[in-house]
């Protein structure tokens, strides 16, 4: 049969070119294009990263440019900012950062606001843990008052992020995590039920094994916070109903500690674990938040277990990071390696995939040298450990091109194989780079509490044991040379790079959201988000080859796949991902709540590091992606200044204030208080 691969390649759809033009195309200060074509963007990035090489820069320039044209897609900050110093000298090439500790004092809180503002201004997203702050109503000894609690201070960060992102023309991104044992956990869970509140944040609860097991056993759960020194005389430190001793993420000389360093925490309240679980599930069901980070699994599988206690992640959750941690990202477009799509001869070009991954590993390592992070502590952290997070995009689209149904046993097998090869190749190249350029500095540090060097401790991590079992030869070489980086893989959501540079191949590890749908994007100068129509990559290829013939049955989308199949795919990948995975399990609006709860327990039992779901709820609509039928079936009520009320379906055009808006977007902008503020 004739190879249809070249014929199948579709032109970039207008939405894809528009996103490239707005986000990744380099322009001068007057707005004139410096990058004339997407190939010029690739050349700029390849030139900037090959300039890091001590020798053979022209050779590496050609190799990097080839890899970019054949499926290597660095994350958005790299694509937009690498080689752009002449026009954007104060921007970073790093997508992911985590704040320093938000200490429980006004100085600690406000100093982190300042640092976060600098980080967001440079173009990086940032994550924080806010359960380090004492609960609402707790004593503030220095001023003889009572605190308003963590949520009130989160509002400050939220407004700062909106202000900085509006001035910079890009939407700021933040993650807030919160321990499930904090006395204000209920307020955190409910925070986004208030219109317009904390909209610059993604929210995730830090869930522990103890909590989940308490839910399963229907036990009580204690809500606690470190004992204030002025309260110490009023409690019995040996009474478990009053005091719980636990490891605390921040060292504070005023805390009461035992011989093992655990902190005395006052028990504020005791609730049923199931009550708290149901509250989290109800909020997630109706509002898509908070997310679910299984923090014990994160730390148990951390390659840097010996020197890090991770408490939060980057804004989308794929990078659990220590204080001041940062990570640069990149994704391999899997659709680039499919030959003869939609035929019996369809196959995946493993050899070409592996060559792209090898070159891409070197490219991403070079980004460390041009990171552009604004804080000295961020610079120290990224250069000490040299983390990167290579993943892939287009998994769902690739499965469709190969005739595989997403969620089937065959798809789970393919997911594990492609992820395993990605990670093993990264570490093989990391060891090669360590021999050539030297290992990450942490490999040579001595840790007296463990009586060993960083390299030995890193090699003993639970995750790396899998690599050594798969490739014993790499273990021998790592003993000699170490590795250029401590972490190599994660799977990001890849929303805009998928839509633009991959012509709307499916995001990250996901199936396609739908094969024709609307995407809401921020357009500078427009008072609401703009709705654009897009098509999945596999739909474009199919139409190129077969015209209007109906899609085959393996053309599934995110909401037609059983939720547990989503988890199975994520688990197959997580086994070989050393950081984490950003994945959203889309469920239908009418999906039963009891079945919805089971998704999270299944994710826990499957050993995932986190879980996120999305259920379209017209009462709380503010999504980026939405199916046309959902908009058409949702009615919005608008009230005019003279008191009249009129109805409009979500997909209807409304002329208001001199512009035409989709009804859903206008309603959302007014309700969420961002109308006219882009």
Buried (B, 14 or more C-beta within 10 A) or exposed (E): EEEBBEEBBBEBBEBBBBBBBBBBBBBEEEEEEBBEEBEBBBBBBBBBBBBBBEEEBEEBBEBBBBBBBBBBBBBBBBBBBBBBEEEBEEBBBBBBBBBBBBBBBEEBBEBBBEBBBBBBBBBBBBBBBBBBBBBBEBBBEEEEEEBEBBBEBBBEBBEBBBBBBBEBEBBBBBBBBBBBBBBBBBBBBBBBEEEEBBBBBBBBBBBBEBBBEBBBEEEEBBBBBBBBBEBBEEBEEEEEEBBBBBEBBBEBEEBBBEEEEBBBBBBBEEBBBBEBBBBBBBBBBBBBBBBBBBBBBBBBBBBBBBBBBBBBBBBBBBBBBBBBBBBBBBBBBBBBBBBBBBBEEBEBBEEBBBBBBBBBBBBBBBBBEBBBBBBEBBBEBBBBBBBBBBBBBBBBBBBBBBBBBBBBEBBBEBBBBBBBBBBBBBBBBBBBBBBEBEBBBBBEEEBEEBEBBBBBBBBBBEBBEBBBEBBEEBBEBBEEBBBBBBBBBBBBBBBBBBBBBBBBBBBBBBBBBBBEBBBBBBEEEBBBBBBBEBBBBBBBBBBBBBEEEEBEEBBBBBBEBEBBBBBBBBBBBBBBBBBBBBBBBBBEEEBEEEEBBBBBBBBBEBEBBBBBBBBBBBEBBBBEBBBBEBBEBBEBEBEEEEEEEEEBBBBBEBEBEEBEBBBBBBBBBBBBEBBEEB
